[in-house]
Amino acid sequence: MVYLVVILHVVVSLFLIGVVLLQQGKSADLAGAFGGQGSQTAFGPRGAANLLTKLTTYSAICFMLTSISLTIMLARANSDHSVLSGTKTTQTTPAKK
């Protein structure tokens, strides 16, 4: 089950990176610099923003849910382990005054 969530997490993170890189800011093209409303995107000036915004939102939600579920699953699987479980403890005697 953990491996399935890890694979889903990696796929969602790569998709999120791609969707964020595809987005343009408001008036990010050359026409926006001079106050023009035209856009050179395939979806039109407002259509891409709505679709990409929704895709970004849904993929960010999936990313957060898979992150939280991985944290919970791995914490339950390793509940008896500690970071310092393999180290030896040495006890020092206090210095005499």
N, C-alpha and C positions, 0 to 999 in steps of 0.2 A: 504494500500500500504506500509506503514511504517513497519507493522508487517511482511510482506513478505520479505522485504529487510533485516530486522533484522534476520529472520530465515536463509536467504541465507548467511548473513554475518557470523553467528555462524557456519554454515556448512562449509563454505570456510575456516574459521580460524582453525577449527578442522582438516580439510583435509591438510591444509598447515603445521600444526604442525606434522602430521603423515608423510608427504612427507619429511620434513626436517630431522626428526629423522631416516628415512630409509636410508638416504644418508650416504655414507662413504667418507672420505677425500681421497686424492690421496695417494696411498700406505699405507692405514690405517690397512691392515691386517698383519698377521705375515710374510707372504712372502715378503711384501713390505719393511719390516724392514731390510731384508738382500739383497735387490736389485732384488728380484724375480718379474716376471711379471704376475704370475698366480693369479687368484682371485677365491674366493669361493662364488660368487654371482650367482643367478639363471640366470641372463641375460648375463653373460660373463663379461670380464674385462672392456669393453667400452660401452656395450649396456645399462647397468643400469644407467650409468652416463648421457647418452644422454636423456633417457626417464625420469629419475627423475629430471634432470635439466629443461626439458621442462615443466613437471608438476609443479615444483616449480615456474617457471616463470609465467605460466598462472594463478596459484592460487594466487600468489602475486599480479598480476594485478587485478584479481577479488576482492581481499581483499581491495586494494586501492580504486577501483571504488565504492564498496559498502560503504566504510568508507566516501568517499566524498559525495556520494548521501545521506547517512543518515544525515550527517552534514547539507547539504542543505535543506533536507526535514524537519528536526527538527527546523532549524532556521526559515523557512517560517511559520511553524505551531505555533511557539512561538514568533512571531515577536513583539507582544505587551507586552510581559512579560519581567520583569527585575529580576535580582538576588535579588535586594533589594525591590521588589514591596510589600512585606508583612511587612516591618519594619516601625516603626514610626520614624519620624524625630524629633529631639529635637534641639532647637536653643538656644545657650548659649550666654549670653551677655559678651562682652569683659570686662576684669578687669580694674577698674579705677586706675589711677596712683596717 
